[in-house]
Amino acid sequence: MKGRQAVAVCVLLVGASGASAHDGGVTGHAALTVADNVLRYELTLSALPEPVLAASSGDTARGLARARDAVRTGLAIRNAGEPCAAASASATPPTAARASVQITVDFVCAGAITSIALRDDSFDRFGADLHVLGRATAVGATQTFTLADEAREVQLNFAAVGAAPRAASGFGAFFVLGIEHILLGYDHLLFLFALLLAPARWQAVVKIVTAFTLAHSVTLALTALDVLRLPSVLVEAVIAASIAYVAAENLWARNPLSRRVWVTPLFGLVHGCGFASVLRDIGLPAGGLWPALIGFNVGVEAGQIAVILLVLPLLHGIRRLPRATGVSAMLSAGVCTVGVWLLLERVV
């Protein structure tokens, strides 16, 4: 029974990831900045949500206008109980080097901003597949928050933030942001899952995961610090290709582990650029930059380790099944299919 449950959980993992991709799931990164009585809300979307494109008949310009209006009218902000007024809104289209869309809305509050109650009803127009990771900055310190269709409200106390030590606030807030980013990043999780599907002793797993970690840590830091900048379209396409390649290698290679030690860090370098996209979109704090960067990276690793510790026992249960080879091949084929679909979607 345990083996069957393990198979079911793994199939659901692949199926959920595929469904998320096919439903047009979109990741959002929000940067909320406070200056006196003005609050600026900048939302970066990895792509225009499918419901917005459908309502715009696929026209990007109309879709941008709809997305801008969705944020402007759907976002309700109250400062110390008093409503803040949306003063201006703009939408920046994607470019050849940047596939994301940025929407900016400025809110003016009656007095100095101390505590914010934020409600986001733009999900009514964006759809339930959107998940937003956010960073709020005031007085040089940082808080993080998340928004989703089922969790539309957040409370932010800026008086408490301003009194907090900058370094501690930066590390802790970005540590949480790193965990949330890896848990919501289904493409990174699929890559890890594909890596772990190949039978291996725990020593080999440690080597592969360590190689991946070291590689993506380097490019994460370089990209976040703007030392390295690759087109986001290229990064996202290579990440999708890495999923398809590793899963396919599980199917045709007699000994896939013989190449994993050097293939994994190569792909890890690109995944690091993907991890850094959230930091580039919402920005690193000017004060406490290094604690924030280290906190985010440690958070990514903590989330990654948690996922590995969850998946390895399930895969161990699968390998004890009478038809373990066939089940593993089926899972690898499923992951490969999702990877190819993502590649085509991101390239085309």
C-alpha positions, 0 to 999 in steps of 0.5 A, a space after each residue: 500500500 505504501 508503494 502505491 501511495 508513493 506512486 500516487 503522490 509522485 504522479 500528482 506532483 507531475 500532473 499538478 505541475 503540468 496543469 499549472 503550466 497548461 492553465 497559464 499560471 503566472 508568477 508576480 513579484 510586487 515591490 511596495 515602497 513608502 516615501 512620506 505619504 506616497 506608496 508606490 506599488 510595482 507589480 512585475 508579471 512573468 507574462 500577461 495572465 491568460 484571462 486578460 489575454 482572452 478578454 483582449 482577444 490576444 491583443 497585447 496592447 489591450 491586455 496591458 491596459 486591462 492588466 493596469 486597470 485590474 491592479 489600479 481598481 482591484 488594489 485597495 490600500 488603507 493607512 491607519 484605517 483611512 483609504 489611500 487614493 490611486 493617483 496614477 497607473 502605468 504598464 510597461 510592455 515586455 521587450 526582446 530582453 525582458 519577457 515580463 510585464 511591469 505595472 506601477 500604481 502610486 497611492 496617496 494617503 492622508 497622512 504619514 504611512 504607519 500601518 497598511 491594510 492591503 487587499 488585492 481583488 485583481 485576482 477576479 480578472 487575473 485568475 486564480 493561477 496568479 501568485 504574488 511574492 512581495 517586498 515592502 520597504 520603509 525606513 531602510 528595512 524590509 518586510 515580505 508578503 504573499 498574495 493569492 486568490 485564496 489569500 488576498 489581504 495582508 497587514 504591514 506595520 511600518 512603525 515596527 519595521 522602521 524600529 527593526 535592525 536593518 541587517 536582521 530584517 533584511 536576512 529574515 525577510 528575504 530568507 522567507 522570500 527565498 523559501 516561498 520562491 522555490 516552493 512556488 517555482 514549479 519548473 525548478 522543482 520539476 528539475 530537482 524531481 527529474 534529477 532524483 528519479 535516476 536511481 542513486 546512492 545517497 552519496 551520489 545524491 549529495 554530490 549532485 545536489 551540492 553541485 547544483 547548489 554551488 552553481 546556482 548560488 554563484 549566478 544568483 549573486 552575480 545576477 542579483 548584483 547586476 554583474 551578470 545579465 542574461 535575457 529572461 527569455 533565454 533563461 526561462 527557455 534553458 530552464 525548460 530545456 534542462 527539465 526535458 533533457 534530464 528527464 529524457 536522459 533518465 529514459 535513454 542513458 544506461 548510466 545517467 549518473 555518470 554525466 550528472 556531476 557535470 551536467 547538473 552544475 551547467 544547468 545550475 548556472 542558468 537556474 541561478 539566473 532564474 532564482 535571481 529574477 525575483 530579486 531583480 524584479 522587486 529589488 534588493 534593499 540599499 541598506 543591508 544588501 548582503 544580509 538580504 542576498 544571503 538570506 534569500 539564497 539560504 531560504 532557497 536552499 532550505 526550501 530545496 532541502 525540504 522538498 528533497 527530504 519529502 521526495 526521496 522517501 517516496 522514490 525509495 518506495 517506488 523502487 521497491 515496487 515489482 515494476 519499479 523500472 516501468 513506473 520510474 520511466 512513466 514518471 520521467 516521460 511525464 516530466 519530459 513532456 512537461 519540459 518540452 511543452 514549457 520549452 515550446 511555450 517559452 520559445 514560441 
